[in-house]
Amino acid sequence: MADSIGWGIVGYGWVARDYMAPGIRDAGHRLVAVCDPGEASRAAAEADGARAHATLDALLAETEVEAVYVATPNHLHRAAVEALATSGKAILCEKPMATDLADAEAMAAAIRWTGAFYGTAFDQRHHPAHRAMRDRLRAGRLGTVTAVRIVYACWLGRDWASVPGQDNWRIDPAKAGGGALMDLAPHGLDLVDFLLDEPIAAIAALTQAHAQDYAVDDGALLIGRTGSGVLANLHVAYNCPDALPRRRLEVIGTGGQLTAIDTMGQVAGGSLTFTDGTSGVSETVPFDVSASPFLEQVRAFGSALRRPAERTAYSAERDLHTMRLLARAYATLPDRIAAAAE
């Protein structure tokens, strides 16, 4: 198969192990090698048929590896991406790009200098329901779009670990760069750009550290506005029990509303409806409920690797704008404004 890409993975945690590796296999690609300092993670990679290495240099030496998925804790993204950029291998790096804007800017500079094929792993762009939403938006079915509303929440307790005995790095500000806002909001910010074909231009936020006992925010509300005037409202949280409704995406316009339920996340399925703005009648919008966003992401990235004309769908500069939005959102927090004024 022309698109059977040889993949490497840096950081074999739960997302890489439970979602990316199956996506690689289901796409007809090959997981060749994994790099992870953890013995248990390397053993899991070997059980999945990959060669396991403790160092990035060993992975870089793997000639069969054409594309590398970076799934380390956020603070390690920069070093991995800079090394990969000079190696000639394609790079798909988990979101957010980095823990802070300075590291993200350095990564973008390395990509510009080397010309590496780079993408940030915004898998929600590849969910079939979200593609169906964009098709309807581009066809004008919603009239003038006025607002996007997103709820993307989960429960992340202090003791959560992807592998027994591992630290929960997502609640460590030095490793994660923030909490629910840093981890979950990038998907929503990017989805606004994807669905509307324009990014958020202005943004503000409030966070909470309210239900969980750790040093990062466990919830956040963000409001934004695109250049054309569409408003965006995002609620992200680490403090919402998983048994509650917690994943909803709405796009509202003068002609109707699209509502996606349980589509945001790593798995296939969910539902999508269109409600007519005149009659109020709702109809189910069909989409492929069997394909996960990770599977579709692997397919799309592999196709772009083989067909350079398709690489316009990926942009480190666009993803750097999303990082700037995150930095601005944190900068608008009242305590930070007060500290800056002192």
PLY file of the C-alpha trace (Angstrom):
ply
format ascii 1.0
element vertex 342
property float x
property float y
property float z
element edge 341
property int vertex1
property int vertex2
end_header
0.00 0.00 0.00
1.37 3.41 -1.00
0.09 5.00 2.19
1.44 2.35 4.55
3.53 4.69 6.68
6.17 3.50 9.14
5.46 5.28 12.43
7.43 5.98 15.56
5.98 7.18 18.85
7.76 9.27 21.47
6.05 8.71 24.81
3.94 5.57 25.09
1.28 6.67 27.58
-2.41 5.90 27.50
-3.34 8.10 24.54
-0.55 6.66 22.39
-1.17 3.11 23.56
-4.97 3.02 23.61
-5.81 5.29 20.67
-2.88 6.19 18.41
-1.38 2.71 18.09
-4.77 1.16 17.18
-5.36 4.05 14.75
-2.03 3.29 13.05
-2.92 -0.38 12.70
-6.51 0.24 11.56
-5.27 2.67 8.89
-3.04 -0.04 7.43
0.11 1.71 8.63
2.89 0.19 10.76
4.04 1.03 14.26
7.76 0.44 13.88
9.33 1.80 17.05
8.62 3.55 20.33
10.80 5.72 22.55
9.97 5.94 26.25
12.19 6.07 29.36
9.73 3.92 31.32
10.38 0.19 31.41
6.67 -0.64 31.67
5.86 1.55 28.65
8.62 -0.05 26.60
7.32 -3.50 27.52
3.83 -2.45 26.39
5.25 -1.22 23.09
7.06 -4.50 22.51
3.84 -6.38 23.29
2.22 -4.28 20.56
4.88 -5.41 18.08
7.10 -2.32 18.08
10.80 -2.02 18.79
11.27 -0.15 22.06
14.01 2.36 22.86
14.86 4.35 25.97
16.32 7.31 24.06
15.18 9.55 21.24
18.49 9.13 19.41
17.79 5.42 19.03
14.38 6.16 17.52
15.88 8.73 15.15
18.21 6.02 13.86
15.27 3.86 12.81
15.32 4.15 9.01
11.87 2.56 8.64
10.28 5.34 10.69
8.89 8.02 8.37
6.53 9.84 10.74
6.72 10.32 14.49
3.88 10.99 16.92
5.06 12.98 19.94
2.96 12.15 23.01
5.25 13.06 25.89
4.26 15.37 28.74
3.95 18.90 27.40
7.26 20.20 28.76
9.17 17.66 26.65
7.54 18.55 23.32
10.06 21.21 22.32
13.17 19.06 22.62
11.57 16.18 20.73
10.19 18.36 17.93
13.47 20.25 17.47
15.40 16.98 17.21
12.87 15.47 14.83
12.77 18.58 12.66
16.43 18.11 11.75
16.01 14.38 11.15
13.85 14.58 8.04
11.00 12.64 9.66
7.45 14.00 9.63
6.15 15.16 13.01
2.69 14.92 14.55
2.89 16.50 18.01
0.18 16.32 20.66
-1.57 19.47 21.75
-0.83 21.90 23.24
2.33 22.58 21.28
4.24 23.26 24.51
3.87 24.38 28.11
4.40 28.02 27.20
4.47 30.37 24.25
8.25 30.74 24.18
8.77 27.01 23.62
6.03 26.93 20.98
7.64 29.83 19.13
10.99 28.02 19.22
9.34 24.91 17.79
7.72 26.89 14.99
11.08 28.51 14.21
12.75 25.09 13.95
10.00 23.91 11.59
10.38 27.01 9.40
14.17 26.65 9.30
14.22 22.93 8.45
11.07 22.77 6.30
9.91 19.73 8.26
6.38 18.45 7.68
4.73 19.23 11.01
1.22 18.99 12.41
-0.25 19.43 15.86
-2.47 16.48 16.74
-5.83 18.22 16.78
-7.66 14.96 16.27
-11.08 16.63 16.65
-10.63 18.10 13.18
-10.87 14.54 11.94
-14.01 13.34 13.71
-16.50 12.48 10.94
-19.28 14.41 12.73
-17.19 17.57 12.83
-16.36 17.20 9.14
-20.10 16.85 8.43
-20.71 20.03 10.43
-18.13 21.95 8.43
-19.65 20.72 5.15
-23.06 22.08 6.17
-21.57 25.34 7.33
-19.72 25.81 4.05
-22.94 25.04 2.18
-24.64 27.89 4.04
-27.21 25.73 5.84
-26.94 27.82 9.03
-27.21 31.22 7.36
-25.08 33.78 9.18
-23.24 32.00 11.98
-23.55 33.88 15.25
-22.09 31.65 17.97
-20.22 28.45 18.84
-20.80 26.83 22.24
-18.61 24.01 23.52
-18.62 21.90 26.67
-15.64 19.56 26.96
-15.25 18.18 30.47
-14.08 15.14 32.40
-13.08 14.01 35.87
-9.36 14.06 36.56
-8.56 13.28 40.16
-5.18 13.69 41.81
-4.62 9.91 41.81
-5.36 9.40 38.11
-2.56 7.63 36.20
-2.38 6.21 32.70
-0.09 3.44 33.95
-0.18 2.21 37.57
2.58 3.86 39.56
3.13 6.74 37.14
2.81 10.35 38.24
-0.19 12.35 37.03
1.84 14.93 35.11
-1.32 16.75 33.95
-1.69 18.32 37.40
1.96 19.40 37.58
2.18 23.03 36.37
5.84 22.64 35.40
5.12 19.64 33.16
1.67 20.58 31.87
1.83 24.37 31.74
-1.66 24.66 33.23
-4.71 22.59 34.02
-8.05 22.04 32.28
-7.65 25.25 30.30
-4.25 24.24 28.91
-5.22 20.61 28.27
-8.79 20.75 26.96
-9.35 24.26 25.58
-6.92 23.87 22.63
-9.32 21.40 21.00
-12.20 23.87 21.22
-10.14 26.83 20.05
-8.92 24.84 17.06
-12.40 23.50 16.27
-13.74 27.04 15.97
-11.07 27.73 13.33
-11.77 24.41 11.59
-15.55 24.80 11.47
-15.72 28.49 10.59
-12.60 28.79 8.44
-11.46 31.65 10.66
-9.73 31.73 14.04
-10.72 33.37 17.27
-9.15 36.83 17.37
-10.06 38.12 20.85
-10.26 36.01 24.03
-10.73 36.21 27.79
-11.07 33.58 30.50
-11.92 32.76 34.08
-10.58 29.67 35.82
-11.38 27.80 39.01
-9.46 25.54 41.36
-12.57 24.43 43.14
-13.24 20.70 43.39
-9.84 19.07 42.93
-6.93 19.27 45.34
-4.02 20.21 43.09
-2.02 23.19 41.88
-3.56 23.72 38.43
-7.01 24.93 37.39
-9.72 22.25 37.41
-12.17 24.26 35.31
-12.31 27.25 32.99
-14.74 29.37 31.01
-13.48 31.11 27.89
-15.19 33.65 25.68
-13.89 34.63 22.30
-14.79 36.41 19.09
-13.62 35.82 15.55
-12.64 38.59 13.18
-16.05 38.50 11.48
-17.89 38.71 14.81
-18.84 35.12 15.67
-18.87 34.59 19.44
-17.40 31.47 21.05
-18.08 30.11 24.53
-16.01 27.22 25.90
-16.43 25.41 29.21
-13.64 22.95 29.98
-13.23 21.04 33.22
-11.41 18.39 35.19
-14.15 18.43 37.83
-17.16 16.98 35.99
-18.08 13.36 36.88
-17.83 11.17 33.82
-21.38 9.86 34.34
-22.81 13.32 33.62
-23.46 14.87 30.18
-20.16 16.62 29.50
-19.41 16.78 25.79
-21.48 19.07 23.60
-20.69 21.19 20.54
-23.19 23.66 19.11
-22.97 26.03 16.17
-25.82 28.55 15.94
-26.80 30.69 12.98
-29.67 32.75 11.64
-30.86 29.73 9.67
-30.54 26.96 12.21
-28.37 25.10 14.68
-26.03 22.10 14.53
-25.68 20.12 17.76
-23.11 17.37 18.26
-23.34 15.25 21.40
-20.51 13.01 22.64
-18.36 13.59 19.58
-15.53 15.42 21.35
-13.07 12.86 22.63
-10.94 9.99 21.41
-13.62 7.50 20.36
-15.93 7.06 17.40
-19.65 7.76 17.44
-21.87 10.34 19.08
-24.79 12.09 17.43
-25.33 15.12 15.20
-28.59 16.98 14.57
-29.65 20.01 12.54
-32.50 22.14 13.83
-34.16 24.41 11.27
-34.32 28.03 12.37
-37.75 28.64 10.82
-39.73 25.49 11.58
-37.85 24.29 14.66
-37.84 20.80 13.18
-34.76 18.70 13.95
-33.22 16.08 11.72
-30.38 13.63 12.25
-27.28 14.37 10.20
-25.57 11.16 9.04
-21.85 10.55 9.44
-19.52 7.58 9.76
-20.04 6.45 13.36
-17.45 3.67 13.09
-14.33 5.76 12.41
-12.50 7.26 15.39
-10.85 10.68 15.09
-7.49 9.02 15.71
-7.97 6.63 12.80
-8.99 9.47 10.51
-6.09 11.60 11.73
-3.59 8.87 10.86
-5.13 8.44 7.42
-5.06 12.16 6.70
-1.51 12.71 7.95
-0.22 9.68 6.04
-1.93 10.84 2.86
-0.39 14.31 3.22
3.03 12.77 3.79
2.71 10.94 0.47
0.99 13.85 -1.33
2.64 17.17 -0.47
-0.22 19.18 -1.99
-2.37 18.06 0.96
0.02 19.54 3.54
-1.76 22.88 3.36
-4.22 21.38 5.88
-1.40 21.57 8.46
0.18 24.76 9.73
2.61 25.35 12.58
1.86 29.06 12.30
-1.88 28.45 12.75
-1.16 26.24 15.74
1.15 28.90 17.14
-1.82 31.29 17.01
-3.77 28.82 19.15
-0.90 28.83 21.66
-1.02 32.63 21.67
-4.75 32.44 22.45
-4.00 30.17 25.42
-1.36 32.60 26.67
-3.79 35.52 26.32
-6.54 33.57 28.08
-4.32 32.94 31.10
-3.13 36.56 31.00
-6.74 37.81 31.33
-7.26 36.06 34.69
-8.06 38.65 37.40
-5.26 37.56 39.74
-2.68 37.84 36.97
-3.96 41.26 35.95
-3.76 42.40 39.56
-0.22 41.04 39.92
0.88 42.79 36.71
-0.54 46.06 37.98
1.41 45.96 41.26
0 1
1 2
2 3
3 4
4 5
5 6
6 7
7 8
8 9
9 10
10 11
11 12
12 13
13 14
14 15
15 16
16 17
17 18
18 19
19 20
20 21
21 22
22 23
23 24
24 25
25 26
26 27
27 28
28 29
29 30
30 31
31 32
32 33
33 34
34 35
35 36
36 37
37 38
38 39
39 40
40 41
41 42
42 43
43 44
44 45
45 46
46 47
47 48
48 49
49 50
50 51
51 52
52 53
53 54
54 55
55 56
56 57
57 58
58 59
59 60
60 61
61 62
62 63
63 64
64 65
65 66
66 67
67 68
68 69
69 70
70 71
71 72
72 73
73 74
74 75
75 76
76 77
77 78
78 79
79 80
80 81
81 82
82 83
83 84
84 85
85 86
86 87
87 88
88 89
89 90
90 91
91 92
92 93
93 94
94 95
95 96
96 97
97 98
98 99
99 100
100 101
101 102
102 103
103 104
104 105
105 106
106 107
107 108
108 109
109 110
110 111
111 112
112 113
113 114
114 115
115 116
116 117
117 118
118 119
119 120
120 121
121 122
122 123
123 124
124 125
125 126
126 127
127 128
128 129
129 130
130 131
131 132
132 133
133 134
134 135
135 136
136 137
137 138
138 139
139 140
140 141
141 142
142 143
143 144
144 145
145 146
146 147
147 148
148 149
149 150
150 151
151 152
152 153
153 154
154 155
155 156
156 157
157 158
158 159
159 160
160 161
161 162
162 163
163 164
164 165
165 166
166 167
167 168
168 169
169 170
170 171
171 172
172 173
173 174
174 175
175 176
176 177
177 178
178 179
179 180
180 181
181 182
182 183
183 184
184 185
185 186
186 187
187 188
188 189
189 190
190 191
191 192
192 193
193 194
194 195
195 196
196 197
197 198
198 199
199 200
200 201
201 202
202 203
203 204
204 205
205 206
206 207
207 208
208 209
209 210
210 211
211 212
212 213
213 214
214 215
215 216
216 217
217 218
218 219
219 220
220 221
221 222
222 223
223 224
224 225
225 226
226 227
227 228
228 229
229 230
230 231
231 232
232 233
233 234
234 235
235 236
236 237
237 238
238 239
239 240
240 241
241 242
242 243
243 244
244 245
245 246
246 247
247 248
248 249
249 250
250 251
251 252
252 253
253 254
254 255
255 256
256 257
257 258
258 259
259 260
260 261
261 262
262 263
263 264
264 265
265 266
266 267
267 268
268 269
269 270
270 271
271 272
272 273
273 274
274 275
275 276
276 277
277 278
278 279
279 280
280 281
281 282
282 283
283 284
284 285
285 286
286 287
287 288
288 289
289 290
290 291
291 292
292 293
293 294
294 295
295 296
296 297
297 298
298 299
299 300
300 301
301 302
302 303
303 304
304 305
305 306
306 307
307 308
308 309
309 310
310 311
311 312
312 313
313 314
314 315
315 316
316 317
317 318
318 319
319 320
320 321
321 322
322 323
323 324
324 325
325 326
326 327
327 328
328 329
329 330
330 331
331 332
332 333
333 334
334 335
335 336
336 337
337 338
338 339
339 340
340 341
